[in-house]
Amino acid sequence: CLEELLGSHLPVLMADTLDETGSPDSASGGGLEQKLMTVLAIVYKQTTPAKQQLLLIENVPQAVAAVLFLLIAGGSVFVGLVNIVLPAAQYFFAYFAHDCLHRQVFPWLVGKLDAAIHGGNGFIEEQLRADLAIGLHEKEGLTNF
């Protein structure tokens, strides 16, 4: 869990406030393509294999407890179904959308890796290399990374 938090929050804390041209970064800069890539990257982070494992670890016991409570104490069937259907949908989305999203954000991940290498950020570099290694079999000519 600590690695997941560091991977998502440490880059924000360590990020440069100037872009390559020397002008301050802004949320409105970069155009529609940049904004779309940002949204895809955020969604991609919710589909990583680590996130899939966390979803299983957190949601399966909760769903089992909800069903047991429903069977033993009674209660709303709707609440029981919500405790099963929503986590299942979340997991299946993460599982089935991961490869597609990985292909979409691959250039973004490569850019982040380049920035981490040039910035000397070894921890982020290691995490990005692991993320990139997942999809290398799909890219031709990138067999040794």
Salt bridges, closest charged atoms under 4 A:
ASP114 OD1 - HIS118 ND1 3.02
GLU125 OE2 - ARG129 NH2 3.14
GLU138 OE2 - ARG103 NH1 3.78
GLU138 OE2 - HIS137 NE2 3.75
